[in-house]
Amino acid sequence: MTGFGRSDGASGAARWTWELRSVNGKGLDLRMRLPGGLEVLESYCREAAGRHLTRGNVTIGLSYQRSQGEAVPQINEAALTALLAALETVRQRLPDAAPVALDGILSQRGVIEWKEPEEDPAEREALLEALKASLEGALEELARMRRNEGAAIATVLRGQLATIAELTRQAEAAPCRAPEAIRARLAAQVEALVGSSAALDPSRLHQEAALLATKADIREELDRLVAHVQAATDLLDAGGPVGRRLDFLAQEFNREANTLCSKSNGTELTAIGLELKTVIDQMREQIQNLE
């Protein structure tokens, strides 16, 4: 789920750049860095990201610059009134003093203020629409990069599923699972136990041995592994956001491999179970990179 998207745009005196980055995440976690005055775009960013993405930790950043317009002078009425009142007080106390020139009054701090022209509402709306359209371009680039990564990972996953299917077949055909091998091993164990104590009942031992053999059967685990391989393959064939469902299947794969190892009645079957666990762990790591 790693990816990057960028989009540059302009509208009137404004210039901007959207930059989007994503890394792995179980859900969709959005972090936004929007300049002052454009926080109104946050809700749209969340809605637009939700249309393109379903998982990942995504950072949405906007760099924005606006060229300065031609400032116009404005009289600060409050400052001018206060200044004139002060001058009148001075004139009354010093009637012979020379009058203050107009330029002297206007040069006083705060009397004249230079302000940027107010933004036209229509221009503001056009700017917001242009920013939204530009964001869509960056999101499309990010989603495209993530799809390319997903296609490459899907190829890796198919290879790992093929390995799991092959290991399942090897476990099915393991010599230690043959009825003759199980019978011979149990017979040897019963004979050893009977020979060690005359108090042991051979028929009872045979019953217990048969019960243990039933508990050690891995038929169900093998069938479920085959079913999970098919289900995972079907998800990959269907395409779209499948990361969460594959993540669940990977947990089921791991559960069957653990049970197979615990029921193993031979070193060969144990080795196959451990190899299954290794491949499944590798598969789970790759699934974290899927949408």
N, C-alpha and C positions, 0 to 999 in steps of 0.2 A: 504493500500500500504506500510505498514511497513514490513521490512525484513532485514536480515543480511546474508552475504555470505563471506566465507573465503577460501583461498586456499594457501597452502605452496608449494614451489618448489625449485629446485636447478639445476644448470648447471655449470659444471666445478668448478671454485673457487667461484661462486656466489650463494648466498642464498637469498630467498625473501618470502614475505607474502603479498598477496592481501587481503584487507578488504573492503567490500562494505556494505553500510547502506542506507536504503531508508525510507522516511516518506511521508506523504500525499502531493500532489501537483496537480494543475489543468493540467499542462503539464509535459513534461519531462525536468527537470532541472538538469544538471550534474555539479558536482564540483569535481575537481581532484587534488590530491596531489602526484606528481611524483618526484622522486629524480633527482638531477642534472645529466645530461648526458642521461637520459631516457625520456626526453620530447617528443622524436620522437613517443612515444607510444600514445600520446594524441588523435590523429585522429582515431587510431584503437579503443581506449577505447570508443569513442563516437559512432563509427559505430557498435561495438559489443553490447553496451548497448541498442542502438536503435533496434537491432534485438530481444532482450529479453524483453524490457520494453516499455511502451507507456506513462505512467504517473508516477509522483512522483519526489520528491527532492532526488537525489541520490548522495552520496559521494563515490568516488573511491580513495582509498589510497594504496600506494605501499611502503612497507618497504624493503630496499635492502641493503645487505652487500656483500662485496667481500674480500676474504682473500688476504693478501699481497703476491705477488710473490717474487721471489729472485731478489733483486735489483742488477744492474750491474754498475761498476764505469765507468765514462766517463770524458775525459779531456775537460774542458772549454777552448777552444782555445783562445778566446779573453782575458780571465783572465790570462792565462799563458803567452801570448805575452806581455801583459802590465807589468806583474811581472818581466819577463826577461829583458825588457827594463829598468825598474827601477833599477834592479841589475847591469846592465851594466853601468848606470850612476854613481852608487855608486862605482863600481870598478875603473872607470876612475878617480874619485876624491880621492879614497883611494887605490892606487895600491898595497900597502903592506898588505891590509886586507886579512884575510883568505877567501878562496873561500867558497861559500855557498853549503852545501851538498844537494844532490838530495831530500832526505827525508824532508829536511827543506823547499824546494820549494813546494813539493807536499802537505805538511801539511798546506800551506796557504789557508785561507778561499776562496772558490769559484773556486780553481784550479781543484779540483776533485768533481764531482757531481755524486750522486747515483740516478739512475733512474729505474723505473719499466719497465719491457720489454713491448714493444708495443703490443696492443691487435690484435690478428690475425683477419682479416676481416671475415673469415669463422666462427670463434668462436663467433664473435659479432653477426652475422646473426643467428647462432644457439641459442644464448642467447635470442634474441628478439622473435624468434619463440616459445621458451619454455615459455617465459613470457606471450605471447598471449594465448597459450594453457591453462596456469594456470589461466589466467583471465576468460576464458570461463567457467572453473569449478566453480569459485566463482560466476559468473553471473547465472549459472544454479541453484546453491544452493539458491541464493537470489530469483530467479523467482519461485522456488519450494515453498519456505516459503510464498511468496506472494500469490501463487495459493491456498495453504492450508487456508490462512486467507480469501481469496475471497470465498472459498467454505463455510466456516462458516458464513460469512456475508450474502451470498446468502440465507442460511436457515432463517436467521433473517428477511431478506427482504421479503421472501415469506410469513412469518407470518404476517408482517405488511400489505402486499397487501391483504391478506385474511381479515384482520381487516377492511381495507378500503372498500372492497367489501361488507362486512357485514353491515357497517355503511351506505353504499349507499342503500342497500336493506331496512334498517330501515327508511331512509329518504323517499324512495319510498312509504313505507307503513304508514308514519306518518299520524295520524288522521286529523291533521290540513290541509292536502292536499286534503281531500275528498271533492268532489263538494258540498255535503250537508253542510259541515262545513264552506266552503268558502261562500256559498250562505247565510247561516244564519248570519255569521259575517258581511258581507257587508250589508245585510238588516237591521241589528241592527244599523250599522253606518249611513246608509242613513236616517233611521227613526229618529235617534237622531239629525242629521243635519236639517232635515225638520221641526222637532218640535221646533228647536231653532230659526228659522227665516222663516216667511211666504214668504219672497222674494225669497227663493231658489226654483228652479224648480225641482220637484221630478224626471222627466224623464231625465233631464240633469245629475242629480246626479247618476242615475242608469247607464248612459252611462260612466261617469267618473269612477264609481266603477268597471264596466266591464273592462275598459282599465287598471286600476290598477291591477286587478286580472290577466290579460294577462301578464303584465310586471313582476308580481311576480311568474309566473310559472317557475319551476326549471327542467322541463323535459329535456331540452338540457344539462344542467349541469350534471344531473344524467346519461344521455347517454354517455357523454364524460368521466365521471369517470369510467364507466364500460369499455369503450374502452381503457382508459389509463391503467387500471389494466391488461387487456389482453395483451396490448403491452409490458408492463414491464415484465409480466410472460414469454412472448415469448423471450424477450432478455435474461432473466436468463436461459431459456431452451437452447438457442443457445450457450451460453458460450462465451469465448473469452473476449477481452477488450470491455466492455460495459459501463464503468463508465460514460463517457461523455454523452452517449445517455440517460442513466438513470437519469443523472443530469438534462437534459432538460425535461424529463418526470415529474420529481419531481416538477419543476417549473410550469408545466401545471396542475398537481394535486393541487398545492397550489392556483392557479388562480381560479379553479372551486370551491374549498372550500370557498374561499373568496366571490365569487359571490353567492354561496348558502346561506351564512350567511347574505349577504346584502339583498337578496330576501325573507328571512325567514318571514313567517306570523304566527309563533307560537313559543312558548318557547321550545317545544320539538325539533322542527327542528333546532332552533338555537343551542341547546345543541349538537345535532348530528354534525352540522357544526363545532363547536368548537373542538369537539373530533376528527373530521377528520383533522383539522389543526394541532392538537397535534401529531397525528400519522404520518402525512406527514413530519412534522419537524424532527421527530425522524428518519424517513426513509432517509431524505436528509443528515443527519449527517452520517448515515451508508454508503451511496453511495460515500461519499468523501474518503472512505477507499478502494474503488474498482479501479482496473486497468482501 
